[in-house]
């Protein structure tokens, strides 16, 4: 089993996300991560979909996606030739004494404290999934009350790009 990250250009119109997600559910494939956003061309959106499977399943997913009329282009982002990132927001309960310790850990990971309340902090961190997982594990002794992850988004390195 391996993880694949597909970068897909699709029409920026209603129902596209539903049709793409429907393809996965009809075939019993799981989506590990999905992000969608408008591109420089407002007529197109970029979907970044992360899935896990053996080579045959991943090839089948790519072929099925390419058949959808809304899909304009699809590429698998090679792990070593791509830049992939994820954003996480973490709300942590903390006392005044714990606040400095959490802030120090956030600094080490180049995370940002984006909200400070009397008894909590909200931390924003961008990076690879492993970096985010490592930071969350570091917060193990603290009470995380909320956590929101965006899912992976990515681009190929260098001059390679979708249309």
C-alpha positions as CSV (number, residue, x, y, z in Angstrom):
1,X,0.0,0.0,0.0
2,X,1.2,3.5,-0.8
3,X,-0.1,7.0,-0.5
4,X,-0.7,9.0,-3.7
5,X,-1.4,12.7,-3.9
6,X,-3.4,13.7,-7.0
7,X,-3.5,17.3,-8.2
8,X,-6.6,17.8,-10.4
9,X,-7.8,20.8,-12.4
10,X,-11.6,20.8,-12.6
11,X,-14.3,23.2,-13.8
12,X,-15.2,25.7,-11.1
13,X,-18.9,25.0,-11.1
14,X,-21.5,23.7,-8.7
15,X,-21.7,19.9,-8.3
16,X,-18.1,19.1,-9.3
17,X,-17.0,18.2,-5.8
18,X,-20.1,16.0,-5.4
19,X,-19.4,14.2,-8.6
20,X,-15.8,13.6,-7.7
21,X,-16.6,12.4,-4.2
22,X,-19.4,10.3,-5.6
23,X,-16.9,8.5,-7.8
24,X,-15.0,7.4,-4.7
25,X,-18.0,6.4,-2.7
26,X,-19.5,4.4,-5.5
27,X,-16.3,2.4,-5.9
28,X,-15.7,2.0,-2.2
29,X,-12.5,4.0,-2.2
30,X,-11.6,6.1,0.9
31,X,-10.3,9.7,0.5
32,X,-7.6,10.4,3.1
33,X,-7.5,14.1,2.4
34,X,-9.2,16.5,0.0
35,X,-8.7,20.2,-0.5
36,X,-10.3,22.5,-3.2
37,X,-9.7,26.0,-4.2
38,X,-10.0,28.4,-7.1
39,X,-7.0,28.8,-9.3
40,X,-5.6,32.0,-11.0
41,X,-8.3,31.2,-13.7
42,X,-11.6,31.7,-12.0
43,X,-13.1,29.1,-14.4
44,X,-11.0,26.4,-12.8
45,X,-10.5,24.9,-9.3
46,X,-7.6,22.7,-8.1
47,X,-8.5,19.7,-6.1
48,X,-5.8,17.9,-4.2
49,X,-6.9,14.4,-3.2
50,X,-4.8,12.0,-1.1
51,X,-5.6,8.3,-1.2
52,X,-4.0,5.1,-0.1
53,X,-4.0,1.8,-2.0
54,X,-2.0,-0.6,-4.0
55,X,-0.7,0.4,-7.5
56,X,-3.7,-1.2,-9.3
57,X,-6.2,0.7,-7.2
58,X,-4.4,4.0,-7.5
59,X,-4.2,3.6,-11.3
60,X,-7.9,2.8,-11.4
61,X,-8.7,5.9,-9.4
62,X,-6.7,8.1,-11.7
63,X,-8.3,6.6,-14.8
64,X,-11.8,6.9,-13.4
65,X,-11.2,10.6,-12.4
66,X,-9.9,11.3,-15.8
67,X,-13.2,10.1,-17.4
68,X,-15.2,12.7,-15.5
69,X,-16.3,15.5,-17.8
70,X,-15.5,18.2,-15.2
71,X,-11.9,17.0,-14.9
72,X,-9.6,19.0,-17.2
73,X,-6.2,17.5,-16.1
74,X,-4.9,15.1,-13.4
75,X,-1.4,14.4,-12.3
76,X,0.0,12.4,-9.4
77,X,2.4,14.5,-7.5
78,X,5.7,12.6,-7.0
79,X,6.7,12.6,-3.3
80,X,10.3,13.7,-4.0
81,X,9.4,16.2,-6.8
82,X,6.6,18.1,-5.1
83,X,5.9,20.5,-2.3
84,X,2.9,19.4,-0.1
85,X,1.7,21.2,3.0
86,X,-1.1,21.1,5.4
87,X,-2.5,23.7,7.9
88,X,-3.7,22.9,11.4
89,X,-5.4,25.1,14.0
90,X,-5.1,23.7,17.5
91,X,-6.9,25.1,20.6
92,X,-5.1,24.2,23.8
93,X,-6.3,24.8,27.3
94,X,-3.6,26.2,29.5
95,X,-2.8,28.0,32.6
96,X,-0.7,31.2,32.7
97,X,2.3,29.1,33.7
98,X,1.8,26.6,30.9
99,X,1.4,29.3,28.3
100,X,5.1,30.1,28.1
101,X,6.0,26.4,27.7
102,X,3.5,26.0,24.9
103,X,4.7,29.2,23.2
104,X,8.3,27.9,23.3
105,X,7.3,24.6,21.7
106,X,5.3,26.5,19.0
107,X,8.4,28.7,18.3
108,X,10.6,25.6,17.8
109,X,8.1,24.3,15.1
110,X,7.7,27.8,13.6
111,X,4.0,27.8,14.6
112,X,2.1,31.0,15.3
113,X,0.0,31.8,18.3
114,X,-3.1,33.3,16.6
115,X,-5.4,33.8,19.6
116,X,-4.7,34.2,23.3
117,X,-7.6,33.9,25.8
118,X,-7.5,33.7,29.6
119,X,-7.4,29.9,29.7
120,X,-6.4,28.9,26.1
121,X,-4.3,29.4,23.0
122,X,-5.0,28.8,19.4
123,X,-1.9,27.7,17.5
124,X,-1.6,27.8,13.7
125,X,1.0,25.5,12.1
126,X,1.8,24.8,8.4
127,X,4.0,22.0,7.2
128,X,4.2,18.4,6.2
129,X,1.9,15.9,7.8
130,X,4.7,14.4,9.7
131,X,5.7,17.8,11.1
132,X,2.1,18.4,12.2
133,X,1.7,14.9,13.7
134,X,5.0,15.4,15.6
135,X,3.8,18.8,17.0
136,X,0.4,17.3,18.1
137,X,2.3,14.5,19.8
138,X,4.5,17.0,21.6
139,X,1.3,18.6,23.0
140,X,0.3,15.2,24.6
141,X,0.5,16.5,28.2
142,X,-1.9,19.4,27.5
143,X,-5.6,19.4,26.9
144,X,-6.4,20.0,23.2
145,X,-10.0,21.0,23.1
146,X,-10.3,21.6,19.3
147,X,-8.3,20.7,16.3
148,X,-8.9,21.5,12.6
149,X,-6.7,20.2,9.8
150,X,-7.1,21.4,6.2
151,X,-5.8,18.4,4.4
152,X,-2.9,18.3,2.0
153,X,-2.4,20.7,-0.8
154,X,0.6,20.6,-3.1
155,X,2.4,21.6,-6.3
156,X,5.1,20.0,-8.4
157,X,8.5,21.5,-8.0
158,X,10.2,23.5,-10.8
159,X,8.7,24.4,-14.1
160,X,6.2,21.5,-14.2
161,X,2.6,22.6,-13.7
162,X,-0.9,21.9,-14.7
163,X,-2.4,24.1,-17.5
